[in-house]
Amino acid sequence: MKKTAALILAAGKGTRMHTSTAKQFLNINGKPLFLYSVERYLPCVDQVVLVTNGEGREFAEEVLSSAGLSGRVPVCLGGKERYDSSYAGLRFLSTLGEFTHVLIHDAARCLVTEEIIRAVLSDTETYGAAVASVPIRDTVKIADPDGFAESTPDRSKVYVIQTPQGFEMPLILSAYKRFYEAGAPAVTDDAMVVEQFTDRKVRLSHGSESNIKVTTEADLPEVARSLGTMERTEEC
């Protein structure tokens, strides 16, 4: 029987934000940033797990308790790198029961919608691995070591990858096991682990240009406005 889960990754330091508080814990419109993602996933999956760092764990648990979610959203500790946090979350999730599919999401993508979540989950169930994505609008150049344009890829084949990224649980666990056995080579997302350490293809699901990742202080005003608009729309 299908049983789904989501890992919300909130263990990063967010050094590019240049704030004393990690970006996932910043207060936006009266809520910590990570809570928006948690709430967005709750109607879509059977289990949500928050993955955070040691410094933020107590705060995260207090926020979840105040929101009435402490019993529904357990918290586990992540690791030094993003992939360490993903793997820690997957191993923790395995202790909670037998899950067939998992979505992995960056807490900093607080503008994710249920539509995106359900699209990725549907493609994950069909293909085994899927990621939210949007086709690129601009021409891309590949640079040579000296900083000159070396080639121009076909723009119609180039996509920007977002989260959520979804996987069959046995697939992603097996991929990460092989990844660590290989010495944890450099990867930029969970899909890359599956691409490099399994023979499964990753489906490019529909994302949205509004599903941005909060990275710097300059992102905050627009994100606050967009979150306010989303919440007002949902109340109507």
Secondary structure, 3 states (H helix, E strand, C coil): CCCEEEEEEECCCCHHHCCCCCHHHCEECCEEHHHHHHHHHCCCCCEEEEEECHHHHHHHHHHHHHCCCCCCCCEEECCCCHHHHHHHHHHHHHCCCCCCEEEEEECCCCCCCHHHHHHHHHHHHHHCEEEEEEECCCCCCEECCCCCEEECCCHHHCEEEEEEEEEEHHHHHHHHHHHHHCCCCCCCCHHHHHHHHCCCCCEEEECCCCCCCCCCHHHHHHHHHHHHHHHHHHHC
